[in-house]
Amino acid sequence: MIAILGAGKMGEALLSGVLRAGRKSSELLVTTRREERGAQLRERYGVQVVTNAEAAATADTLVLAVKPQDMGTLLAELKDHVPAGRLVISLAAGIPTAFIEERLPEDVAVVRVMSNTPVHVDEAMSVISAGTHAGEEHLKLTEELLSPVGKVLRIPESLQDAATALSGSGPAYFYYLVEAMVDAGILLGMPRAAALEMVIQSAVGAAVMLRDSGDHPVMLREAVTSPAGTTISAIRELERHGVRAAVIEAIEAARDRGRELGAG
C-alpha cells in the first residue's frame, strides 16, 4: 500500500502516473488539507482519502508531497503513527533526510527525491538519494514508483541542492528562453502563434537530437553554426551579453536558495 500525503499538483501527477502504469487504485491512499480536494481526487481516481495518521499506520510506503515549510508540521503529526520498517519518500525541496529521520521513529528508511513539473506528461527528471537507514531495496522501490512518470537517477544527497537548481527548476529556464525567443519573433514581424509554434518545435527537435544522438551539445551547436552565417552572429551577441555566465550564476543562486530552505 502506498500513501501520498499532501496530494497537490505534484502528488496528483505522481498518483495519475502510477495508476496509468497499472497500479490499482485500491493499492493507493491519499491525504489532503481540504475536504473538497479529497472528494475531487476520490471521484477522479477512485482512491481512498484518509487522514495523515491513518495513512502512516496503514501504508508500507509514505510519499511526503507537502511544501518544505509544511514538512515540520506534517512530521509532528506522523511521528506517533509510523511503525518501524516503513519507507518514507520525501518530495520536498531542500529538506535533508536527516531532518525527517530526527522527527520519526528510529530505523525508518527515508529517500529524498527532487522531481520536476514534466511529471505531468510522464517526462520528469527525478533524482533520488538514500538516507541513513535506506538500502538498495528502498532505492529500487522508489525507482519503481517514479519510473512511470519519467527518468530516475541516483545521486549522493550532497548534490541534491544542485539537482534542485539544475533539473528541479530547469523547466522554468527553458520556458523563459522560449518566451524570449517568441518575443524576438514578434519583434521581427512574426505572428505570435506562428512564432510560438516554430520555437516549440525547434525546442522539441533539439531535445530529441540531444537525447538520442549521443553527441556533445557543442558538436550539435557547431553543426548549425556555418562560417560567417546567421547562427554565429546570434551566438556572438549571446556571448557579448554574458548569457552563459548569467545562466551559471542563476543556477548557483537557485542552489543557494535550496540550501537556505533546508536550513529552515
Backbone torsions as a table, in degrees:
resi	resn	phi	psi	omega
1	MET	NA	133.3	179.6
2	ILE	-116.7	134.2	176.7
3	ALA	-118.1	131.1	175.1
4	ILE	-105.4	111.2	-175.8
5	LEU	-96.9	117.6	-176.7
6	GLY	88.1	59.6	-173.7
7	ALA	-79.9	72.5	172.4
8	GLY	-83.9	-146.9	-176.6
9	LYS	-64.0	-47.2	-179.2
10	MET	-68.6	-42.5	179.1
11	GLY	-63.0	-40.8	178.4
12	GLU	-66.8	-38.9	179.1
13	ALA	-62.0	-41.0	177.2
14	LEU	-65.8	-44.0	177.8
15	LEU	-56.9	-48.6	180.0
16	SER	-61.4	-40.8	-178.7
17	GLY	-65.1	-44.3	-177.9
18	VAL	-71.0	-29.2	175.3
19	LEU	-69.3	-42.2	177.4
20	ARG	-63.5	-28.9	-179.7
21	ALA	-77.6	-4.8	174.1
22	GLY	113.6	-2.6	178.1
23	ARG	-73.8	142.4	-177.3
24	LYS	-79.2	145.9	179.3
25	SER	-63.2	-26.5	178.9
26	SER	-69.5	-13.2	179.2
27	GLU	-94.5	5.8	-174.5
28	LEU	-126.6	141.0	172.4
29	LEU	-123.2	150.0	174.7
30	VAL	-133.6	152.9	172.1
31	THR	-126.4	148.0	179.2
32	THR	-139.4	160.7	178.7
33	ARG	-78.5	-35.2	-175.5
34	ARG	-112.2	138.9	-177.9
35	GLU	-61.4	-39.7	-178.2
36	GLU	-65.9	-32.8	176.1
37	ARG	-66.6	-42.3	177.3
38	GLY	-61.4	-42.1	178.6
39	ALA	-63.1	-37.7	179.0
40	GLN	-63.3	-45.2	-179.6
41	LEU	-68.8	-36.2	178.2
42	ARG	-63.3	-43.7	-179.5
43	GLU	-70.4	-38.3	-174.9
44	ARG	-74.1	-38.2	-171.7
45	TYR	-120.2	-9.1	-179.9
46	GLY	73.4	21.7	-179.3
47	VAL	-92.5	159.8	178.2
48	GLN	-86.6	132.8	178.6
49	VAL	-103.4	124.6	-174.7
50	VAL	-131.3	177.2	174.0
51	THR	-81.0	164.4	178.0
52	ASN	-60.6	-40.6	-179.8
53	ALA	-64.6	-42.2	178.7
54	GLU	-64.2	-40.7	178.5
55	ALA	-62.1	-44.7	-178.3
56	ALA	-63.0	-38.2	-177.6
57	ALA	-77.4	-22.7	-171.5
58	THR	-101.7	-43.7	-170.0
59	ALA	-81.8	147.2	174.7
60	ASP	-78.4	-31.5	-179.4
61	THR	-125.3	127.3	178.8
62	LEU	-110.7	123.0	176.8
63	VAL	-103.9	113.2	-178.0
64	LEU	-91.4	105.9	-174.1
65	ALA	-113.9	29.3	179.4
66	VAL	-87.8	168.0	176.7
67	LYS	-69.3	152.3	-177.4
68	PRO	-53.8	-39.5	-177.1
69	GLN	-70.8	-13.6	179.1
70	ASP	-99.8	-2.2	-173.5
71	MET	-65.8	-43.1	-178.8
72	GLY	-59.4	-43.4	178.8
73	THR	-64.2	-42.2	179.4
74	LEU	-63.3	-45.3	-178.5
75	LEU	-64.5	-36.1	176.5
76	ALA	-62.7	-34.3	178.6
77	GLU	-73.5	-29.5	-174.8
78	LEU	-88.7	-25.4	-163.5
79	LYS	-55.6	-32.1	-177.9
80	ASP	-91.1	4.8	-174.0
81	HIS	-124.3	-3.9	-177.3
82	VAL	-95.2	111.3	178.9
83	PRO	-71.6	163.2	175.5
84	ALA	-62.9	149.1	176.4
85	GLY	90.7	-2.9	179.2
86	ARG	-75.1	152.3	172.0
87	LEU	-103.3	126.6	178.2
88	VAL	-115.0	122.1	179.6
89	ILE	-111.1	121.3	-178.0
90	SER	-105.4	128.7	176.1
91	LEU	-103.1	8.1	-173.8
92	ALA	-81.2	125.5	-179.8
93	ALA	-64.1	134.0	172.0
94	GLY	83.1	-10.4	-176.6
95	ILE	-89.3	113.6	-179.5
96	PRO	-72.8	157.9	179.3
97	THR	-61.8	-32.4	-179.4
98	ALA	-61.7	-36.5	178.5
99	PHE	-59.5	-42.4	-178.8
100	ILE	-74.5	-43.5	-178.9
101	GLU	-60.2	-37.5	-178.5
102	GLU	-67.1	-21.5	-173.6
103	ARG	-107.9	2.1	177.1
104	LEU	-122.0	167.1	179.8
105	PRO	-57.9	155.7	-179.4
106	GLU	-60.1	149.7	174.7
107	ASP	70.7	10.1	172.0
108	VAL	-74.5	128.3	-178.6
109	ALA	-80.4	128.6	-178.9
110	VAL	-121.1	131.1	173.8
111	VAL	-121.0	128.0	179.8
112	ARG	-94.2	135.6	-177.1
113	VAL	-129.3	137.7	166.3
114	MET	-121.4	116.1	176.9
115	SER	-114.0	-171.6	177.9
116	ASN	-145.8	173.6	-169.4
117	THR	-65.3	-22.7	173.9
118	PRO	-62.2	1.1	170.0
119	VAL	-56.1	-27.2	-178.8
120	HIS	-67.2	-22.8	-179.7
121	VAL	-119.2	22.7	177.6
122	ASP	60.9	32.1	178.6
123	GLU	-128.2	32.5	-178.2
124	ALA	-70.5	156.2	165.4
125	MET	-110.8	110.9	-179.8
126	SER	-113.0	126.8	176.3
127	VAL	-112.2	136.6	-173.3
128	ILE	-126.1	148.2	179.3
129	SER	-140.4	140.6	-178.5
130	ALA	-86.4	138.9	170.5
131	GLY	-81.5	-170.6	-174.5
132	THR	-58.9	-40.6	-173.1
133	HIS	-102.9	5.2	-178.6
134	ALA	-90.7	129.2	-179.8
135	GLY	-111.3	-168.5	-178.1
136	GLU	-57.8	-40.7	-178.0
137	GLU	-64.6	-33.7	179.7
138	HIS	-72.4	-37.8	176.6
139	LEU	-65.9	-39.0	178.6
140	LYS	-65.1	-40.8	177.7
141	LEU	-63.0	-39.4	178.5
142	THR	-65.8	-42.1	177.8
143	GLU	-62.2	-41.5	179.1
144	GLU	-63.1	-35.1	-179.8
145	LEU	-71.9	-38.1	-173.2
146	LEU	-92.2	-24.0	-174.8
147	SER	-61.3	-28.8	177.0
148	PRO	-65.2	-18.4	-177.3
149	VAL	-110.3	15.8	176.3
150	GLY	148.3	-159.4	-178.1
151	LYS	-92.9	146.5	-178.9
152	VAL	-125.4	134.5	-178.6
153	LEU	-133.4	134.1	175.6
154	ARG	-88.0	135.3	175.1
155	ILE	-140.8	158.8	172.2
156	PRO	-64.1	147.8	-178.4
157	GLU	-62.5	-25.5	178.9
158	SER	-61.7	-18.0	-179.8
159	LEU	-101.1	4.3	-176.0
160	GLN	-64.3	-38.9	179.5
161	ASP	-66.1	-35.6	176.0
162	ALA	-67.0	-39.2	178.1
163	ALA	-65.5	-37.6	176.4
164	THR	-59.2	-43.9	-179.0
165	ALA	-70.2	-35.7	-172.8
166	LEU	-84.8	-53.6	-176.1
167	SER	-106.1	-32.1	178.0
168	GLY	-62.0	-48.0	177.2
169	SER	-89.5	-9.9	-172.4
170	GLY	-51.1	-45.0	-180.0
171	PRO	-55.6	-35.0	-179.4
172	ALA	-63.2	-34.8	179.1
173	TYR	-65.4	-39.9	179.2
174	PHE	-67.3	-40.9	177.7
175	TYR	-62.9	-38.0	178.6
176	TYR	-62.5	-43.7	178.5
177	LEU	-65.8	-41.8	177.5
178	VAL	-60.6	-43.8	178.7
179	GLU	-57.6	-44.6	-179.7
180	ALA	-66.1	-40.7	-179.7
181	MET	-66.6	-38.7	177.3
182	VAL	-64.6	-42.4	176.7
183	ASP	-59.3	-39.1	177.9
184	ALA	-63.5	-40.7	178.1
185	GLY	-61.8	-41.2	178.3
186	ILE	-64.4	-41.1	177.7
187	LEU	-59.4	-33.4	-179.1
188	LEU	-85.9	4.9	174.8
189	GLY	99.3	6.4	-177.4
190	MET	-83.2	136.8	172.2
191	PRO	-59.2	144.4	-175.4
192	ARG	-56.2	-46.8	-176.9
193	ALA	-61.2	-42.1	179.8
194	ALA	-66.8	-42.7	179.0
195	ALA	-61.2	-43.5	-179.0
196	LEU	-64.3	-43.0	-179.2
197	GLU	-63.1	-41.7	-179.7
198	MET	-66.6	-41.6	-178.6
199	VAL	-68.3	-43.6	179.8
200	ILE	-60.2	-47.8	-178.4
201	GLN	-66.3	-35.7	175.6
202	SER	-62.1	-41.2	-180.0
203	ALA	-66.7	-44.3	179.8
204	VAL	-63.6	-47.2	-179.9
205	GLY	-61.9	-43.1	179.8
206	ALA	-64.4	-39.9	-179.8
207	ALA	-65.2	-41.7	179.6
208	VAL	-65.8	-42.2	177.2
209	MET	-62.1	-41.9	-179.7
210	LEU	-64.4	-40.3	-179.4
211	ARG	-72.0	-42.3	-168.8
212	ASP	-94.3	-23.2	-174.9
213	SER	-78.4	-29.7	-174.9
214	GLY	79.3	1.1	-179.5
215	ASP	-82.5	150.6	175.6
216	HIS	-66.8	144.3	179.6
217	PRO	-56.2	-31.0	177.7
218	VAL	-62.4	-42.4	179.5
219	MET	-63.6	-41.2	179.6
220	LEU	-66.8	-39.8	178.5
221	ARG	-66.5	-41.7	-179.1
222	GLU	-65.2	-28.1	178.7
223	ALA	-66.6	-22.8	178.9
224	VAL	-93.2	-15.8	-169.0
225	THR	-98.6	93.7	179.6
226	SER	-81.1	150.4	176.5
227	PRO	-56.8	130.5	177.7
228	ALA	57.7	25.2	-177.0
229	GLY	-96.8	-169.5	-177.2
230	THR	-71.6	-39.2	-175.1
231	THR	-66.0	-42.9	-178.8
232	ILE	-66.6	-29.7	175.6
233	SER	-64.9	-41.2	178.0
234	ALA	-67.3	-43.8	179.8
235	ILE	-60.5	-40.3	178.3
236	ARG	-57.9	-41.5	179.8
237	GLU	-68.1	-39.3	177.0
238	LEU	-60.6	-43.0	179.1
239	GLU	-68.5	-38.6	-179.2
240	ARG	-62.9	-33.4	-179.7
241	HIS	-91.0	5.0	174.4
242	GLY	69.3	33.4	-177.4
243	VAL	-63.0	-42.2	179.8
244	ARG	-59.9	-47.8	179.6
245	ALA	-64.3	-37.4	179.6
246	ALA	-64.6	-40.1	178.5
247	VAL	-63.5	-45.1	179.7
248	ILE	-61.5	-45.0	-179.2
249	GLU	-67.4	-35.4	178.4
250	ALA	-64.2	-42.7	-179.3
251	ILE	-70.1	-34.5	173.5
252	GLU	-61.9	-41.5	179.4
253	ALA	-63.4	-40.0	177.5
254	ALA	-64.6	-40.5	176.6
255	ARG	-60.0	-44.4	-179.2
256	ASP	-63.9	-38.4	178.4
257	ARG	-66.3	-36.2	176.2
258	GLY	-61.6	-39.6	176.8
259	ARG	-63.7	-39.6	178.1
260	GLU	-62.8	-40.9	177.6
261	LEU	-61.0	-41.6	-179.9
262	GLY	-68.1	-28.4	-179.7
263	ALA	-80.3	-8.3	178.0
264	GLY	84.6	NA	NA
